[in-house]
Amino acid sequence: MINLVKLAGILMLASYSYCNLNGQLTNEDINWAYHCVSIPEFKSEHDHLHSVIVAVVDDGFRLTHNELKGFGYRNPIEIPGNQLDDDGNGYVDDTFGWDISDHDSDVSVPEGRESISYHGTYIASIITRIARQHYGKDASNWVKIMPVKVLSDQAGNTYIKDGYKGIQYAIDNGADIICTAWSGGNPGSEELQVISEAYKKGILIIGSAGNFSEERIFFPAAAPEVLAVAGVSKNSQKENTSNYGMEVDLSAPAEAVKGAHPIADNAYFEDGGTSPSAALVAGCAAVLLSKNRDLTPSMIKEILVNTSTPFEENVIDYGGKMGAGIVNLENAINYLMRPDERISYFSSLRPKSTLIISSENADQHWVITPPGGYHGFYLEPDASGLRKPDKHTIVINVEDTVWNRYSLSRIPPQLFVPSSTMKLNLEQNSFKKKDVFRINYYGKTIDSTTLYCGGTRYLSIESGTIDDGSGPKDYANNCSCKWQITVPPGRRIRFTFDRMDTQGNIDFVYLVDGRTAIPENLIAKFSGQTLPPVVVSRSNDVLVWFVTDKTVTGQGWRFHYEAF
């Protein structure tokens, strides 16, 4: 059972001005989200372009909408309305897509259900807007939408039961890219096989991570073959409801993203969540594939990951769990069209990427220092592009110390480097012009709930200072940290706070007599920004317990304690 994102915007029949990431007004037709993903105008007249079919597997489509006119896929063999299966694919009159759930060729939104079945129109329009902003009036020549309807006209809710059947239809009928901007459910082996089949056939599937603000990725995005997309807000931080996790490949805008609404051909609204995030990435992928039909799903993923805009310190709580960065179409196109400039797109801030070493950059050092907490980095080397791998040696450094060195003819297929930062360089190399060595890497993140504190620390000294551990940064979400202070028998403990900044009435510092946090042992509890008074224990043994939720954080707290 898969739930589409609920309608969360106001229907608009007019145009508006929007702010970009720097707070400046942009063209009234360009929502901040499209500006954020950096869509360049098409300038080259020498590109050999190809038409790309993007299957949108969703709830229903208003194909007459101004945003979708001309972009509809047409089955070239099927003759509309003759009640025959002209192409022999098992579907009668599937000229302009197919309704999997109702077993007919009508993919439109049933009249009167536009507030329920708005999602497919919205998602398709985001993809076409990406194409239009890049290619202009010729966009519909190069990007086509295959509408695959997987919600019955009589459905009582937006739960999708036929999503994987819709994916199978798209695979069987010529889709190049499949956008699954929905999430949920636990697919069985047959459904997972559908995803594997798409990948083996060179079809890229793009999925949304989910909208429950949890550290897990929902299916189908959770499948390793799917490009998983999380969502960011206007301030480039994790969007409040977006799921996150190490499996995420990329992020894209997920707040107030403008798109079409099926109530009328000129109706627009804004919605959010990881559904529009997935659609934005699907549109970028379609533009790339239209410029080079030989791109495989793994190649498209590599391009988008290697050219994404890296996150900065403001997402440290989710470091490594929001993918490589925010998708950047301008960078991706340049990376594709100018191979000799690819090395310039390396960024030490990306927690996952593909490092490409050639004769042009073999003498460099590569330092990988993404923001956030990491147990280490997985490396997946590929020396297949080297004619004489035994002639080259790579050195892996951690903390300015050589951790290991490997001949590229004997380097293991996967390594784990136990460090939060890493530096790579070639010690011996004689790279020729066509030699290429690749390393896929991705960070293994530290659980953000224990980023600054975690478990129980036992203290037996008679005085000291204790704080939440975050230093100048905000403390972490969902943490539960304890300090057990024990001084000599017959003594008591005085607590004097000099810092207090937590989410009021939500994130608490508890002081408890003894070793068990039960109500009768509670000495005091504090939250908010008011500095607490001096507190004195009733015994020589006190438990300090800091508990936070998953939303707002602050600068934290600090106190000095002493026995008396």
FENNORCOR-V423362 format. One record per residue. N is the residue number from 1. SS is DSSP state (~ for helix, > for strand, _ for the rest). PSI is psi in whole degrees, -180 to 180 (999 if undefined). Layout:
((N:SS:PSI) (N:SS:PSI))
This chain:
((1:_:124) (2:>:126) (3:>:124) (4:_:158) (5:_:135) (6:_:153) (7:_:124) (8:_:24) (9:_:174) (10:_:129) (11:_:131) (12:>:134) (13:_:20) (14:_:175) (15:_:153) (16:_:165) (17:_:146) (18:_:160) (19:>:141) (20:_:-171) (21:_:-21) (22:_:6) (23:_:12) (24:_:149) (25:>:142) (26:_:179) (27:_:140) (28:_:-20) (29:_:-4) (30:_:107) (31:_:155) (32:~:-35) (33:~:-40) (34:~:-35) (35:~:-39) (36:~:-37) (37:_:6) (38:_:70) (39:_:114) (40:_:159) (41:_:146) (42:_:123) (43:_:-25) (44:_:131) (45:_:8) (46:_:-1) (47:_:141) (48:_:97) (49:_:155) (50:_:148) (51:_:133) (52:>:134) (53:>:119) (54:>:114) (55:>:125) (56:>:109) (57:>:108) (58:>:-158) (59:_:-21) (60:_:162) (61:_:135) (62:_:90) (63:_:-13) (64:_:-3) (65:_:146) (66:_:-31) (67:_:-20) (68:_:-11) (69:_:130) (70:_:-15) (71:_:-6) (72:>:133) (73:_:140) (74:_:124) (75:_:115) (76:_:-18) (77:_:-34) (78:_:132) (79:_:116) (80:_:138) (81:_:6) (82:_:4) (83:_:30) (84:_:152) (85:_:80) (86:_:-34) (87:_:0) (88:_:26) (89:_:4) (90:_:3) (91:_:124) (92:_:125) (93:_:33) (94:_:63) (95:_:-39) (96:_:48) (97:_:-171) (98:>:144) (99:>:100) (100:_:-42) (101:_:-35) (102:_:2) (103:_:46) (104:>:180) (105:_:6) (106:_:105) (107:_:7) (108:_:165) (109:_:125) (110:_:138) (111:_:133) (112:_:-7) (113:_:21) (114:_:-29) (115:_:-15) (116:_:-48) (117:_:56) (118:_:-15) (119:~:-43) (120:~:-43) (121:~:-45) (122:~:-49) (123:~:-46) (124:~:-37) (125:~:-30) (126:~:-41) (127:~:-45) (128:~:-31) (129:~:-39) (130:~:-49) (131:~:-43) (132:~:-40) (133:~:-25) (134:~:-53) (135:~:-13) (136:~:-141) (137:~:-18) (138:~:6) (139:~:-39) (140:~:-12) (141:~:-25) (142:~:-16) (143:>:126) (144:>:144) (145:>:121) (146:>:108) (147:>:122) (148:>:107) (149:>:127) (150:_:28) (151:_:124) (152:_:149) (153:_:-27) (154:_:8) (155:_:137) (156:_:-12) (157:_:-175) (158:_:16) (159:>:131) (160:>:127) (161:_:-18) (162:_:23) (163:~:-43) (164:~:-28) (165:~:-37) (166:~:-39) (167:~:-42) (168:~:-41) (169:~:-45) (170:~:-40) (171:~:-45) (172:~:-16) (173:_:26) (174:_:12) (175:_:143) (176:_:-34) (177:>:142) (178:>:123) (179:>:116) (180:>:83) (181:_:49) (182:_:167) (183:>:159) (184:_:171) (185:_:169) (186:_:95) (187:_:146) (188:_:-176) (189:~:-37) (190:~:-39) (191:~:-39) (192:~:-31) (193:~:-33) (194:~:-43) (195:~:-43) (196:~:-38) (197:~:-43) (198:~:-46) (199:~:-44) (200:~:-28) (201:_:5) (202:_:23) (203:_:124) (204:>:127) (205:>:132) (206:>:130) (207:>:157) (208:>:141) (209:_:-28) (210:_:162) (211:_:51) (212:_:11) (213:_:38) (214:_:155) (215:_:69) (216:_:153) (217:_:130) (218:_:155) (219:_:153) (220:_:-9) (221:_:-26) (222:_:-18) (223:_:137) (224:_:-24) (225:_:-12) (226:_:140) (227:>:110) (228:>:133) (229:>:128) (230:>:176) (231:>:144) (232:>:156) (233:_:-177) (234:_:-22) (235:_:16) (236:_:19) (237:_:172) (238:>:128) (239:_:142) (240:_:-42) (241:_:-9) (242:_:135) (243:_:166) (244:_:164) (245:_:167) (246:_:-23) (247:_:-13) (248:_:135) (249:_:-43) (250:>:165) (251:>:160) (252:>:162) (253:>:139) (254:_:16) (255:_:125) (256:_:55) (257:>:124) (258:>:140) (259:>:179) (260:>:150) (261:_:141) (262:_:4) (263:_:-26) (264:_:162) (265:_:-18) (266:_:25) (267:_:134) (268:>:157) (269:>:176) (270:>:138) (271:>:174) (272:_:-173) (273:_:-180) (274:~:-5) (275:~:-55) (276:~:-28) (277:~:-48) (278:~:-39) (279:~:-39) (280:~:-42) (281:~:-38) (282:~:-41) (283:~:-41) (284:~:-42) (285:~:-39) (286:~:-41) (287:~:-43) (288:~:-48) (289:~:-30) (290:~:-20) (291:~:-17) (292:_:102) (293:_:-13) (294:_:-4) (295:_:130) (296:_:166) (297:~:-41) (298:~:-34) (299:~:-43) (300:~:-43) (301:~:-45) (302:~:-44) (303:~:-49) (304:~:-39) (305:~:-47) (306:~:-16) (307:_:6) (308:_:156) (309:>:115) (310:_:154) (311:_:156) (312:_:-168) (313:~:-20) (314:~:-5) (315:~:29) (316:~:-33) (317:~:-21) (318:~:21) (319:_:127) (320:_:-3) (321:_:7) (322:_:19) (323:_:-169) (324:_:-27) (325:_:-164) (326:>:131) (327:_:140) (328:_:102) (329:~:-38) (330:~:-46) (331:~:-42) (332:~:-42) (333:~:-44) (334:~:-40) (335:~:-41) (336:~:-45) (337:~:-16) (338:_:76) (339:~:-31) (340:~:-11) (341:~:4) (342:~:-35) (343:~:-22) (344:~:-12) (345:~:-1) (346:_:138) (347:_:130) (348:_:-14) (349:_:-14) (350:_:129) (351:_:-11) (352:>:144) (353:>:-179) (354:>:117) (355:>:123) (356:>:117) (357:>:127) (358:>:-175) (359:_:-23) (360:_:-23) (361:_:15) (362:_:-19) (363:_:2) (364:_:166) (365:>:144) (366:>:116) (367:>:127) (368:>:109) (369:_:63) (370:_:150) (371:_:149) (372:_:-177) (373:_:133) (374:>:138) (375:>:-30) (376:>:-167) (377:>:136) (378:>:134) (379:>:135) (380:>:90) (381:>:152) (382:>:104) (383:_:14) (384:_:-19) (385:_:6) (386:_:136) (387:_:-32) (388:_:74) (389:~:-25) (390:~:-11) (391:~:-2) (392:_:144) (393:>:131) (394:>:140) (395:>:131) (396:>:120) (397:>:141) (398:>:135) (399:_:42) (400:_:22) (401:>:140) (402:>:119) (403:>:-43) (404:>:162) (405:>:145) (406:>:139) (407:>:138) (408:_:-8) (409:_:-14) (410:_:7) (411:_:135) (412:_:155) (413:_:-20) (414:_:136) (415:>:154) (416:>:120) (417:>:111) (418:_:78) (419:_:151) (420:_:-15) (421:_:165) (422:>:146) (423:>:135) (424:>:143) (425:>:157) (426:>:124) (427:>:-42) (428:>:131) (429:_:148) (430:_:54) (431:_:132) (432:_:175) (433:_:-38) (434:_:5) (435:_:137) (436:>:131) (437:>:131) (438:>:143) (439:>:114) (440:>:134) (441:>:152) (442:>:144) (443:>:143) (444:>:113) (445:>:152) (446:_:141) (447:_:119) (448:~:-24) (449:~:-20) (450:~:23) (451:_:-40) (452:_:-24) (453:_:162) (454:_:154) (455:>:-154) (456:>:130) (457:>:137) (458:>:123) (459:>:131) (460:_:3) (461:_:156) (462:_:-12) (463:>:159) (464:>:179) (465:>:134) (466:>:138) (467:>:180) (468:_:-11) (469:_:-5) (470:_:-9) (471:_:-132) (472:_:-8) (473:_:166) (474:_:147) (475:_:171) (476:_:157) (477:_:157) (478:_:36) (479:_:155) (480:>:102) (481:>:142) (482:>:145) (483:>:122) (484:>:112) (485:>:124) (486:>:121) (487:_:173) (488:_:149) (489:_:146) (490:_:-7) (491:_:159) (492:_:174) (493:>:132) (494:>:133) (495:>:126) (496:>:113) (497:>:141) (498:>:3) (499:>:137) (500:>:111) (501:>:89) (502:_:168) (503:_:118) (504:_:132) (505:_:16) (506:_:-55) (507:_:115) (508:>:148) (509:>:118) (510:>:139) (511:>:122) (512:>:130) (513:>:138) (514:_:-150) (515:_:8) (516:_:126) (517:_:77) (518:_:155) (519:~:-41) (520:~:-16) (521:~:-5) (522:>:126) (523:>:-50) (524:>:161) (525:>:142) (526:>:146) (527:_:172) (528:_:-152) (529:_:5) (530:_:128) (531:_:125) (532:_:157) (533:_:170) (534:_:136) (535:>:140) (536:>:133) (537:_:169) (538:_:-10) (539:_:-175) (540:_:5) (541:>:117) (542:>:135) (543:>:125) (544:>:127) (545:>:124) (546:>:122) (547:>:131) (548:_:161) (549:_:-164) (550:_:11) (551:_:-106) (552:_:141) (553:_:176) (554:_:-168) (555:_:-14) (556:>:-156) (557:>:163) (558:>:142) (559:>:158) (560:>:138) (561:>:153) (562:>:145) (563:>:147) (564:_:999))
